[in-house]
Amino acid sequence: MPIISDARTALRLAGRLLRSRRSRRELARRLPSVPALAPGSVEIAVYFADGPVNMYQVRQWYAPLAELAATHTVAIIARSPGTMLALLDESPVPVVYARQVVDLEQFVEQQAPKIVFYVNQNARNFQMMRYGRMWHVFVNHGESDKMYMTTNQFKAYDYALIAGDAARGRLSEALWDYDLDTRTIAIGRPQADHFAGAAPYPADDRTVVLYAPTWEGDRAAAAYGSIASHGTTIAERVLASPDHRLVYRPHPRSGVLDVAYKAAHERIVAAIAAANAADPSAHHVYDDGAELGWQLAGADVAITDISAMIYDRLAVGKPLIVTRPVSAEADVDERGYLSDANWLTASDAQDVVARVDAAANDPAELAKLQHWVERYFGDTTPGAATKRLHEAVEQLLARWRTVAAARGER
């Protein structure tokens, strides 16, 4: 068995090396045509040291960065050739390739940005953070109650842009001698202001139910996936209702480890196709696209597993139901929102239509939801989080100017 494992590891490493070489060759071809940035023009840099596999962490910032770029020059710093290629194709703001530390030194010397954003805790962040005369600001790539959100690494940054009171509470409890009032600024979730895109169904009287389960997980403690336990029943009941529309968006890894989980997923996909064939006006959706926006913003009620989707949905301030894992080994941290979530057990899934209608219309359920929305994200009125992001940037730039003036620098 160890021999097989070693062979697989060797194959993965060899494949990674080949991809890296191809990326470097392609990048060498494309870089000469990338317009150079005028020296001293970049005020805000976004540092991203990861490879393409983690690009979702920076992609979710594209729209807020594009809006910010209307008033301040923004650039993304890429360290990986594969990431740089993807950013050249996708990024709405200029991209700088800095594969080596010497490239970072050159960028800092030429541009001297005032603010550098970090979307994750990559160890290579410290290669950028060694430069002074700029604010190093952790912005993260999501909001949740995971341990990741209270790591002592927060102290390494000059400031952190956090979502709201829930984040303040977590940090206050977890970190010793951390000045929350000075070093954190609450902005909500600006990405939610850009959860858009055209929904592939008509605007009608049907209640739209987004079912967005996660995958089966790679260990017992992370067995949060509900497709096999709840999902087929949820789909059956919602698809049978003439008053409801199902939007099914499973995690892309659903069924990669568990044959039964994959089979349950395939039954749901087949059931959606059959329901649409029987009633073309139903417009039920199996969504396996890369874009995430209209699903969260448009659904009347969302049903999710324990995953980041919970907090993305809370950020739009609309009704939410969370599936209760059937495995006793699943690690459910019932603090924060999960202490008071609108839980759906596997045995309750047969009544999902009634539960959906209650989540959408019951005053007590809506009041409870609003409490948690405000605790995690503050004001979720469209545009409010974007306004707070821009105010935070102006606040940080003003502090930079004050410190620079006091030191006789500019």
TIGU-756024 format. One line per 3 residues: number of its first residue (from 1); for each residue x, y, z of N, C-alpha, C. Coordinates in pm, whole numbers, plus 50000, padded with zeros to 5 digits. Atoms other than C-alpha are relative to their C-alpha. Example, Ala and Ser with C-alpha at 12.3 -4.5 7.8 and 13.67 -1.06 7.14 Angstrom:
! TIGU-756024
1	50089,49881,50000,51230,49550,50780,50090,50120,50000 | 49918,49881,49994,51367,49894,50714,49923,50109,50073
This chain:
! TIGU-756024
1	50082,49878,50000,50000,50000,50000,50085,50127,50000 | 49914,49881,50003,50278,50255,50083,50063,50023,49864 | 49938,49986,50132,50436,50181,49743,49903,50066,49903
4	50102,49940,50086,50110,50265,49565,49983,50147,50032 | 50016,49862,49957,50072,50580,49770,50116,50087,49955 | 49882,49926,50044,50428,50688,49694,49998,50024,49850
7	50007,49987,50146,50372,50625,49325,49900,50108,49959 | 50100,49897,50030,50057,50837,49323,50053,50139,50032 | 49941,49871,49963,50239,51115,49504,50099,50045,49895
10	49900,49967,50102,50521,51099,49251,49933,50045,49870 | 50072,49962,50121,50272,51115,48963,49940,50140,50013 | 50059,49867,49979,50095,51417,49116,50107,50108,49992
13	49892,49901,50003,50425,51598,49166,50053,50019,49858 | 49953,49990,50138,50536,51517,48812,49900,50079,49915 | 50102,49926,50073,50206,51643,48675,50002,50148,50033
16	49995,49860,49958,50234,51961,48878,50120,50071,49938 | 49880,49943,50060,50587,52018,48749,49980,50028,49851 | 50025,49981,50143,50477,51971,48387,49907,50119,49977
19	50093,49887,50015,50186,52214,48433,50071,50132,50026 | 49927,49878,49968,50417,52468,48591,50091,50041,49885 | 49912,49968,50114,50663,52443,48301,49920,50054,49882
22	50084,49951,50110,50383,52485,48047,49953,50142,50029 | 50046,49867,49963,50252,52785,48238,50111,50103,49984 | 49889,49906,50012,50595,52946,48251,50031,50032,49854
25	49976,49976,50143,50642,52900,47876,49893,50091,49941 | 50110,49917,50051,50299,53046,47800,50011,50142,50053 | 49989,49868,49940,50361,53332,48040,50114,50079,49936
28	49889,49932,50068,50695,53411,47878,49956,50055,49865 | 50052,49952,50129,50506,53444,47551,49909,50120,50016 | 50103,49896,49985,50232,53669,47690,50047,50125,50073
31	49962,49887,49916,50410,53893,47940,50049,50123,49922 | 49952,49880,50070,50583,54118,47683,49888,50091,49949 | 50110,49918,50051,50241,54236,47562,49914,50061,50111
34	50076,49944,49888,50112,54324,47912,50045,50144,50023 | 49960,49860,49981,50104,54704,47952,50066,50022,50135 | 49929,49969,49875,50348,54834,48213,49923,50108,50077
37	50064,49900,49916,50208,55031,48506,50092,50119,50019 | 49919,49880,49978,50324,55388,48542,50058,49998,50141 | 49939,50000,49866,50569,55418,48834,49921,50088,50097
40	50070,49925,49897,50401,55530,49155,49851,50011,49982 | 50144,49986,50028,50050,55476,49019,49912,49910,50086 | 50081,50096,49926,49936,55180,49233,49987,50044,50146
43	50025,49966,49861,49776,55289,49560,49966,49877,50084 | 50049,50118,49928,49621,54954,49655,50044,49876,49925 | 49960,50128,50059,49778,54614,49589,49928,49887,50072
46	50057,50122,49943,49616,54276,49644,50104,49890,49980 | 49893,50098,50007,49878,54014,49726,49940,49860,50002 | 50054,50136,50008,49800,53657,49618,50112,49905,49960
49	49886,50089,50022,50073,53394,49652,49960,49859,49959 | 50044,50137,50025,49860,53083,49585,49995,49966,49852 | 50016,50049,50135,49827,52869,49278,49855,50004,49955
52	50135,49992,50057,49519,52834,49055,49894,49929,50082 | 50099,50077,49925,49351,52580,49286,49927,50085,50103 | 50062,49915,49898,49281,52853,49541,49956,50136,49946
55	50035,49870,50056,49188,53130,49302,49860,50047,50037 | 50132,49956,49954,48831,53129,49432,50013,50105,50110 | 49980,49907,49890,48975,53325,49724,50016,50143,49951
58	49983,49865,50055,49071,53621,49506,49890,50034,49900 | 50106,49974,50098,48799,53579,49241,49881,50072,50063 | 50118,49940,49939,48529,53674,49489,50020,50148,50029
61	49972,49858,49980,48700,54012,49526,50001,50079,49869 | 49991,49930,50129,48696,54093,49152,49905,50120,49993 | 50098,49892,50018,48376,54299,49153,50023,50115,50097
64	49968,49888,49911,48453,54500,49470,50127,50074,49960 | 49876,49935,50041,48806,54567,49341,49978,50086,49876 | 50028,49922,50121,48675,54680,49003,49931,50131,50035
67	50069,49878,49958,48446,54929,49175,50096,50094,50073 | 49902,49920,49928,48727,55046,49403,50098,50066,49903 | 49904,49948,50099,48949,55095,49096,49948,50124,49928
70	50054,49877,50061,48717,55373,48979,50057,50125,50067 | 49947,49885,49927,48873,55599,49244,50145,49983,50043 | 49861,50025,49960,49207,55435,49329,50059,49892,49910
73	49937,50101,50085,49453,55243,49112,50028,49875,50083 | 49990,50128,49931,49436,54878,49217,50072,49901,49910 | 49934,50106,50076,49662,54592,49107,50010,49875,50086
76	49983,50128,49932,49682,54223,49197,50141,49949,49974 | 49866,50058,50011,50026,54074,49265,49987,49849,50000 | 50003,50146,50010,50056,53710,49150,50141,49945,50014
79	49870,50064,49982,50341,53478,49252,50013,49871,49919 | 50001,50127,50073,50240,53165,49058,49977,50024,49851 | 50022,49980,50144,50268,53140,48676,49860,49960,49956
82	50136,50040,50037,49939,52949,48651,49897,50101,50043 | 50091,49897,49952,49763,53207,48862,50009,50125,49914 | 49982,49880,50081,49911,53491,48660,49930,49985,49866
85	50069,50022,50127,49783,53338,48336,49849,50015,50015 | 50144,49990,49978,49434,53303,48480,49959,50145,50026 | 50033,49861,49970,49439,53658,48614,50008,50088,49876
88	49993,49924,50124,49547,53794,48277,49872,49986,49920 | 50124,50024,50073,49231,53639,48133,49877,50054,50074 | 50121,49975,49921,48994,53724,48419,49997,50133,50074
91	50000,49890,49903,49105,54012,48639,49948,50130,49940 | 50050,49871,50048,48915,54340,48605,50096,50115,50032 | 49900,49899,49967,49220,54527,48742,50136,49950,49954
94	49868,50044,50046,49587,54523,48635,50063,49895,50090 | 49935,50109,49928,49802,54227,48736,50151,50014,49985 | 49855,49992,49999,50169,54222,48832,50056,49861,50032
97	49939,50131,49976,50383,53907,48811,50128,50019,50079 | 49883,49988,49914,50634,53876,49095,50036,49861,50052 | 49972,50139,49962,50755,53516,49097,50104,49993,50110
100	49891,50005,49903,51069,53590,49300,49995,50122,50093 | 49996,49890,49904,51137,53810,49601,50059,50126,49936 | 49942,49884,50066,51352,54034,49384,49896,50075,49917
103	50108,49936,50075,51041,54099,49173,49911,50083,50092 | 50075,49922,49901,50854,54208,49486,50075,50128,50036 | 49920,49883,49966,51139,54440,49574,49989,50107,49892
106	50010,49906,50112,51121,54596,49230,49862,50066,49998 | 50135,49944,49997,50744,54638,49256,49986,50105,50109 | 50011,49906,49889,50767,54806,49597,50079,50127,49970
109	49918,49884,50032,51046,55034,49477,49934,50089,49895 | 50060,49924,50109,50859,55137,49163,49863,50057,50035 | 50139,49962,49978,50502,55157,49297,49974,50059,50139
112	50021,49953,49862,50522,55214,49676,49851,50009,50034 | 50143,49995,49966,50157,55116,49738,49978,50042,50144 | 50032,49955,49865,49988,55262,50042,49927,49892,50079
115	50076,50107,49935,49766,54960,50117,50025,49870,49924 | 49992,50132,50061,49821,54589,50054,49896,49911,50067 | 50103,50091,49952,49524,54352,50089,50050,49855,49990
118	49968,50143,50000,49564,53982,50177,49870,49922,50016 | 50127,50073,49998,49282,53736,50107,50011,49865,50070 | 49983,50127,49930,49431,53436,50289,50122,50007,50091
121	49889,50003,49905,49698,53330,50539,50119,49920,49946 | 49887,50070,50060,49954,53187,50296,50130,50042,50069 | 49875,49970,49931,50296,53162,50464,50086,50099,49922
124	49921,49907,50082,50446,53355,50171,49951,50144,50011 | 50042,49862,49976,50245,53659,50279,50112,50079,50066 | 49894,49931,49926,50543,53739,50500,50109,50053,49908
127	49903,49946,50093,50759,53793,50194,49960,50140,49953 | 50048,49866,50033,50543,54097,50120,49991,50087,50124 | 50024,49924,49878,50476,54199,50477,50127,50059,50061
130	49877,49945,49945,50843,54271,50545,50023,50145,49959 | 49983,49863,50046,50806,54600,50359,49917,50096,50085 | 50070,49898,49922,50716,54905,50568,49944,50109,49911
133	50054,49884,50071,50562,55241,50470,49876,49966,49918 | 50128,50036,50062,50238,55071,50370,49920,49925,50105 | 50085,50075,49909,49941,54927,50556,49977,49861,49943
136	50028,50138,50037,49916,54548,50543,49866,49962,50063 | 50140,50011,49956,49545,54466,50566,49944,49863,49962 | 50061,50131,50025,49384,54121,50601,49852,50020,49970
139	50141,49986,50037,49050,54109,50416,49929,49866,49991 | 50057,50135,50000,49000,53729,50405,49925,49970,49871 | 50076,50040,50119,48791,53540,50150,49863,49946,50038
142	50133,50044,49960,48473,53479,50344,49980,50023,50148 | 50035,49985,49859,48300,53485,50680,49946,49866,50049 | 50049,50125,49943,48242,53183,50903,50038,49997,50147
145	49963,50018,49860,48279,53054,51258,50112,49897,50015 | 49890,50096,49994,48577,52832,51172,50116,50056,50083 | 49882,49961,49925,48896,52836,51379,50088,50095,49920
148	49922,49915,50090,49063,52999,51077,49970,50148,50023 | 50043,49861,49984,48869,53314,51161,50050,50063,50130 | 49951,49945,49873,49037,53356,51501,50148,49971,50020
151	49858,50031,49988,49397,53263,51427,50079,50120,50051 | 49913,49895,49947,49667,53461,51606,50074,50075,49889 | 49938,49934,50115,49795,53547,51259,49938,50137,49972
154	50060,49868,50017,49554,53842,51264,50095,50109,50051 | 49912,49900,49940,49813,54018,51479,50115,50041,49909 | 49889,49968,50090,50066,54011,51196,49968,50119,49909
157	50041,49895,50092,49865,54261,50993,49979,50131,50076 | 50028,49871,49938,49834,54632,51061,49851,50014,50032 | 50145,49988,49983,49459,54613,51017,49931,49877,49940
160	50083,50105,50060,49182,54365,50934,49863,50059,49970 | 50136,49963,50034,48860,54437,50750,49913,49878,50028 | 50082,50113,49956,48603,54214,50920,49855,50023,49962
163	50139,49990,50044,48237,54143,50853,49913,50079,50096 | 50090,49932,49908,48067,54259,51172,50022,49958,50144 | 49990,50023,49856,47992,54205,51540,50036,49856,50035
166	49965,50139,49972,48018,53826,51524,50151,49980,49990 | 49855,50010,50015,48375,53855,51398,50071,50068,50117 | 49940,49931,49885,48457,54107,51671,49992,49912,50125
169	50017,50086,49884,48318,53870,51932,50096,49883,50000 | 49908,50113,50010,48523,53575,51804,50143,50043,50031 | 49862,49954,49980,48846,53775,51794,50025,50044,50143
172	49986,49954,49862,48786,53930,52135,50018,49882,50094 | 49993,50118,49914,48740,53587,52289,50128,49922,49979 | 49889,50089,50034,49029,53416,52111,50138,50063,50015
175	49867,49939,50007,49311,53670,52094,50031,50082,50125 | 49952,49922,49886,49509,53811,52386,50060,50131,49950 | 49931,49872,50021,49609,54176,52387,49993,50046,49854
178	50023,49957,50138,49460,54255,52045,49903,50117,50003 | 50079,49878,49993,49327,54609,52005,49896,50000,49887 | 50105,50011,50101,49003,54542,51819,49956,50136,49948
181	50052,49869,50040,48892,54905,51816,50093,50070,49902 | 49903,49932,50087,49211,55025,51650,50029,49922,49873 | 49944,50079,50110,49301,54734,51425,49897,49926,49915
184	50103,50061,50085,48968,54612,51287,49899,50104,49956 | 50104,49914,50055,48712,54784,51067,49892,49909,49942 | 50110,50084,50047,48371,54624,51007,49944,50057,49870
187	50050,49954,50130,48256,54642,50645,49885,49915,49947 | 50101,50089,50058,48002,54360,50605,50063,49911,49894 | 49952,50087,50108,48037,54154,50288,49975,50069,49866
190	50021,49925,50125,48086,54378,49980,49967,49911,49881 | 50029,50090,50111,48074,54074,49751,49851,49981,49979 | 50145,50024,50010,47703,54038,49829,49932,50107,49917
193	50057,49896,50085,47639,54367,49651,50013,49967,49853 | 49977,50038,50140,47753,54194,49334,49952,49859,49970 | 50060,50131,50027,47565,53866,49367,49890,50021,49896
196	50095,49969,50107,47398,53908,49032,50007,49892,49892 | 50008,50095,50110,47370,53744,48692,49856,49970,49970 | 50137,50026,50044,47064,53647,48496,49954,49862,50044
199	50057,50128,49959,46851,53376,48654,49942,49929,49878 | 50047,50073,50118,46766,53101,48399,49855,49952,50014 | 50142,50034,49988,46397,53101,48486,49920,50131,50002
202	50080,49877,50008,46110,53348,48448,49963,50052,50138 | 50054,49941,49877,45988,53587,48716,49852,49966,50005 | 50140,50040,49989,45661,53426,48823,49965,49981,50147
205	50047,50011,49862,45471,53327,49136,50059,49881,50076 | 49942,50115,49931,45671,53014,49217,50100,50045,50108 | 49898,49978,49897,45873,53012,49540,50126,49926,49958
208	49875,50059,50048,46234,52953,49438,50079,49947,50120 | 49926,50066,49893,46420,52705,49661,50139,49963,49949 | 49862,50036,50032,46798,52694,49634,50044,49889,50095
211	49941,50107,49919,46935,52360,49755,50146,49990,49959 | 49857,49992,50030,47314,52398,49776,50079,49916,50100 | 49929,50088,49905,47463,52095,49954,50150,49997,49973
214	49856,50017,50016,47832,52035,50012,50029,49855,49964 | 49964,50138,50036,48025,51718,49925,50002,49913,50126 | 50009,50095,49889,48051,51409,50145,50110,50015,50103
217	49891,49980,49906,48375,51517,50308,50101,49888,49996 | 49892,50099,50006,48707,51337,50341,50032,49939,50136 | 49981,50058,49867,48677,51249,50712,49868,50008,50075
220	50128,50009,49927,48405,51167,50962,49960,50133,50062 | 50031,49874,49933,48429,51502,51143,49945,50104,49903 | 50046,49905,50102,48356,51683,50815,49891,49942,49912
223	50107,50064,50077,48067,51464,50700,49873,50083,50007 | 50112,49907,49996,47831,51755,50646,49903,49985,49883 | 50080,50011,50121,47697,51656,50305,49865,49934,50022
226	50137,50048,49976,47321,51597,50288,49935,49936,49879 | 50065,50048,50122,47262,51475,49933,49937,49863,50019 | 50051,50135,49982,47222,51110,50032,49898,49990,50112
229	50087,50011,49883,47046,51170,50365,49872,50083,49988 | 50114,49908,50011,46817,51466,50289,49962,50029,49854 | 50015,49939,50131,46866,51559,49927,49897,49940,49908
232	50096,50061,50093,46664,51307,49733,49857,50029,50044 | 50134,49969,49950,46363,51369,49957,49967,50148,49978 | 50022,49858,50027,46404,51747,49935,49962,50022,49855
235	50027,49984,50142,46417,51726,49557,49863,49944,49963 | 50129,50064,50032,46121,51488,49537,49882,50088,50041 | 50112,49920,49949,45896,51711,49751,49990,50134,49928
238	50005,49868,50066,45993,52044,49592,49959,49985,49854 | 50034,50021,50141,45971,51908,49238,49853,49963,49982 | 50141,50041,50010,45624,51770,49312,49904,50117,50022
241	50088,49887,49969,45491,52110,49418,49987,50094,49881 | 50019,49907,50112,45336,52328,49145,50029,50145,50040 | 49978,49863,49952,45406,52634,49362,50147,50030,50027
244	49859,49982,49965,45783,52585,49399,50090,49966,49882 | 49899,50027,50102,46092,52582,49181,50129,49961,50072 | 49876,50047,49941,46409,52390,49267,50120,50048,49919
247	49869,49973,50058,46757,52526,49195,50100,49915,50078 | 49909,50095,49936,47003,52248,49273,50143,50033,49960 | 49860,49965,50025,47366,52358,49307,50089,49921,50096
250	49915,50080,49912,47582,52080,49455,50145,50044,49993 | 49856,49978,50001,47946,52113,49550,50059,49919,49885 | 49946,50072,50117,48156,52017,49244,50068,49868,50033
253	49936,50126,49962,48327,51738,49442,49900,49896,50049 | 50101,50093,49948,47999,51569,49533,50014,49862,49936 | 49992,50137,50048,48041,51193,49505,50137,49953,49958
256	49867,50044,50045,48415,51182,49442,50054,49886,50085 | 49950,50105,49911,48471,50949,49738,49896,49893,50032 | 50107,50090,49955,48134,50789,49811,49908,49968,49883
259	50081,50043,50115,47958,50587,49540,49852,50025,50025 | 50141,49979,49968,47622,50608,49718,49964,50148,49995 | 50023,49855,50004,47654,50984,49752,49988,50048,49855
262	50004,49964,50142,47727,51017,49380,49870,49951,49936 | 50124,50055,50057,47429,50794,49297,49879,50085,50041 | 50109,49914,49954,47197,51012,49509,50000,50131,49923
265	49988,49879,50080,47327,51321,49330,49944,49978,49859 | 50047,50028,50136,47260,51160,48992,49850,49981,49995 | 50147,50016,49995,46904,51070,49098,49933,50137,50004
268	50059,49866,49994,46837,51435,49180,50008,50067,49864 | 49984,49942,50133,46974,51549,48845,49898,49941,49902 | 50097,50066,50088,46757,51293,48666,49858,50042,50034
271	50134,49959,49959,46452,51392,48868,49967,50141,49951 | 50021,49864,50051,46497,51758,48769,49968,49995,49851 | 50025,50013,50144,46516,51662,48402,49861,49944,49973
274	50133,50060,50019,46204,51446,48433,49890,50099,50035 | 50102,49903,49960,46009,51719,48613,49985,50110,49895 | 50008,49898,50105,46098,51976,48346,49937,49946,49872
277	50061,50061,50118,46000,51732,48071,49849,49988,50017 | 50143,50014,49973,45664,51676,48238,49929,50135,50002 | 50059,49866,49993,45604,52049,48291,50106,50102,49962
280	49895,49907,50046,45826,52278,48080,49990,50139,50064 | 50014,49868,49937,45686,52585,48261,50061,50003,50140 | 49947,50005,49863,45841,52468,48589,50138,50064,50009
283	49867,49940,50005,46196,52569,48492,50083,49970,50126 | 49909,50040,49894,46368,52373,48767,50143,50002,49943 | 49864,49978,50048,46746,52416,48748,50099,49906,50070
286	49879,50065,49950,47046,52190,48788,50115,50092,49963 | 49898,49897,50022,47324,52443,48828,50139,49946,50034 | 49862,50045,49978,47683,52325,48783,50098,50100,49943
289	49914,49896,50056,47825,52655,48658,50097,50056,50102 | 49898,49941,49913,48122,52846,48798,49948,50125,50070 | 50047,49873,49945,47932,53170,48856,49910,49978,50121
292	50086,50004,49882,47782,53218,49202,49951,50141,50027 | 50054,49866,49980,47552,53514,49240,49848,49999,49999 | 50145,49997,50013,47198,53495,49108,49934,49894,50087
295	50058,50107,49918,47145,53171,49300,49972,50049,50142 | 50014,49952,49864,47202,53336,49638,49906,50118,50009 | 50079,49878,49995,47040,53667,49556,49854,49977,49962
298	50134,50014,50055,46736,53534,49372,49910,49901,50072 | 50084,50102,49936,46619,53235,49577,49918,50059,50114 | 50084,49956,49888,46329,53296,49813,50044,49935,50130
301	49950,50075,49884,46462,53030,50051,50118,49917,49954 | 49885,50085,50030,46801,52857,50057,50009,49888,50103 | 49972,50113,49912,46874,52513,50202,50146,49962,49976
304	49859,50031,50014,47243,52454,50267,50044,49903,50109 | 49934,50079,49896,47469,52219,50457,50090,50093,50081 | 49901,49922,49926,47726,52335,50711,50118,50024,49906
307	49896,49963,50096,47960,52519,50474,50003,50151,49991 | 49991,49854,50019,48063,52867,50364,49873,50056,49938 | 50124,49952,50062,47732,52888,50175,49905,50059,50104
310	50084,49944,49894,47559,52956,50508,50023,50149,50011 | 49966,49861,49974,47742,53283,50549,49984,50087,49876 | 50030,49927,50122,47717,53385,50185,49852,50031,49990
313	50144,49978,50003,47343,53344,50216,49958,50101,50106 | 50030,49901,49896,47326,53534,50546,50033,50140,49953 | 49956,49868,50045,47507,53818,50372,49899,50069,49911
316	50105,49935,50079,47209,53877,50144,49873,50020,50082 | 50110,49972,49908,46972,53874,50443,49869,49933,49966 | 50124,50066,50041,46721,53623,50303,49989,49862,50065
319	50026,50123,49925,46562,53306,50452,50092,49883,49967 | 49899,50105,50008,46788,53010,50519,49961,49884,50091 | 50018,50123,49924,46748,52649,50634,50130,49922,49991
322	49874,50074,49997,47047,52436,50739,49973,49854,50030 | 50019,50143,49976,47057,52057,50715,50083,49954,50119 | 49930,50058,49884,47150,51874,51034,50070,49872,49955
325	49930,50123,50042,47423,51612,50961,49947,49877,50072 | 50050,50122,49939,47311,51256,51022,50109,49926,50076 | 49890,50069,49933,47654,51137,51130,50026,50060,50138
328	49971,49954,49863,47714,51156,51505,50143,50049,50012 | 49860,49959,49995,48083,51208,51426,50026,50135,49936 | 49982,49870,50064,48026,51527,51229,50019,50108,50108
331	49966,49897,49902,48180,51819,51416,49914,50124,49975 | 50091,49886,50014,47904,52079,51463,50026,50096,50115 | 49968,49899,49900,48021,52389,51647,49879,50090,50017
334	50127,49927,49985,47691,52522,51778,50017,50126,50085 | 49990,49865,49950,47813,52864,51869,49962,50094,49885 | 50037,49907,50105,47718,53175,51679,49868,49961,49936
337	50127,50025,50070,47450,53131,51413,49953,49855,50016 | 50040,50140,49993,47455,52751,51436,49937,49963,50134 | 50069,50025,49873,47334,52777,51797,49851,50021,49986
340	50139,49959,50014,47005,52908,51662,49950,49982,49857 | 50034,50018,50141,46991,52788,51301,49862,49937,49983 | 50125,50065,50039,46672,52680,51128,50037,49862,49945
343	49947,50131,50035,46775,52314,51130,49895,49913,49930 | 50085,50099,50067,46631,52051,50896,50066,49864,50017 | 49947,50135,49983,46685,51691,51006,49959,49914,49881
346	50033,50090,50112,46674,51400,50763,49855,49955,50009 | 50138,50045,49985,46343,51286,50910,49899,50110,49969 | 50088,49888,50031,46197,51635,50862,49997,50035,49852
349	49989,49963,50140,46295,51647,50495,49870,49975,49924 | 50127,50027,50069,45959,51497,50393,49903,50117,50011 | 50086,49883,49982,45796,51818,50523,50067,50127,49952
352	49918,49886,50039,46040,52045,50344,49920,50113,49938 | 50078,49893,50063,45776,52234,50146,49936,50090,50105 | 50058,49920,49892,45598,52343,50463,50108,50079,50073
355	49890,49931,49933,45932,52430,50620,50049,50119,49918 | 49960,49891,50090,46025,52640,50319,49902,50116,50010 | 50101,49894,49993,45697,52830,50333,50005,50073,50134
358	49989,49936,49869,45741,52893,50706,50122,50091,50006 | 49878,49919,50000,46097,53019,50657,49980,50130,49924 | 50022,49882,50083,45974,53261,50392,49897,50096,50057
361	50115,49917,49962,45665,53390,50573,49976,50014,50149 | 50030,49996,49857,45664,53320,50947,50074,50117,50067 | 49936,49882,49940,45730,53647,51139,50108,49964,50102
364	49900,50038,49899,45916,53469,51421,50128,49950,49933 | 49883,50048,50072,46147,53290,51178,50076,50116,49935 | 49936,49887,50068,46213,53611,50986,50070,50092,50099
367	49938,49915,49897,46285,53807,51305,50129,49936,50051 | 49880,50070,49954,46532,53542,51424,50111,50010,49896 | 49902,49989,50108,46703,53544,51086,50063,50139,49998
370	49949,49863,50008,46734,53922,51088,50099,50031,50112 | 49907,49982,49889,46901,53914,51428,50139,49951,49962 | 49870,50058,50033,47178,53689,51297,50062,50069,49880
373	49948,49925,50115,47212,53874,50967,50070,50126,50048 | 49942,49876,49950,47275,54198,51154,50124,49973,50085 | 49884,50029,49915,47514,54034,51400,50123,49965,49915
376	49887,50040,50083,47728,53887,51123,50043,50108,49901 | 49967,49912,50113,47707,54154,50853,49952,50143,50013 | 50050,49864,49987,47537,54465,50984,49891,50027,49898
379	50099,49959,50099,47330,54650,50726,50026,49928,49868 | 49984,50072,50127,47275,54425,50422,49919,50064,49888 | 50066,49928,50108,47082,54684,50223,50096,50007,49881
382	49910,49998,50115,47220,54668,49866,50083,50130,49995 | 49909,49886,50007,47524,54895,49843,50060,50041,50132 | 49952,49956,49868,47574,54937,50219,50141,49948,50029
385	49867,50057,49973,47873,54701,50245,50106,50062,49909 | 49905,49934,50090,48039,54853,49939,50036,50138,50051 | 49975,49866,49944,48000,55197,50095,50096,49990,50119
388	49913,50014,49884,48165,55071,50415,50142,49961,49958 | 49867,50034,50051,48453,54917,50216,50072,50126,49954 | 49938,49878,50052,48519,55248,50041,50034,50096,50113
391	49970,49915,49884,48497,55437,50370,50122,49947,50075 | 49884,50058,49932,48747,55193,50525,50129,50032,49925 | 49882,49968,50080,48990,55248,50238,50039,50146,50019
394	49969,49857,49981,48962,55626,50272,50056,50025,50140 | 49950,49987,49863,49016,55594,50648,50145,49955,50009 | 49864,50051,49997,49330,55386,50596,50096,50092,49923
397	49916,49907,50076,49464,55624,50331,50025,50127,50080 | 49983,49881,49917,49405,55918,50565,50101,49974,50111 | 49902,50035,49897,49596,55739,50841,50140,49992,49942
400	49870,50009,50066,49877,55666,50597,50058,50139,49979 | 49952,49864,50024,49902,56034,50502,50041,50069,50131 | 49967,49940,49871,49898,56139,50868,50135,49951,50052
403	49874,50057,49952,50180,55901,50961,50117,50046,49911 | 49894,49959,50091,50383,55986,50650,50038,50146,50024 | 49971,49859,49976,50351,56361,50719,50076,50019,50130
406	49932,49987,49870,50456,56317,51082,50146,49957,49992 | 49863,50049,50015,50768,56134,50964,50077,50075,49893 | 49936,49925,50107,50843,56383,50692,50017,49922,49873
409	49993,50083,50121,50779,56124,50420,49877,50026,49915 | 50115,49982,50088,50541,56117,50128,49987,49880,49906
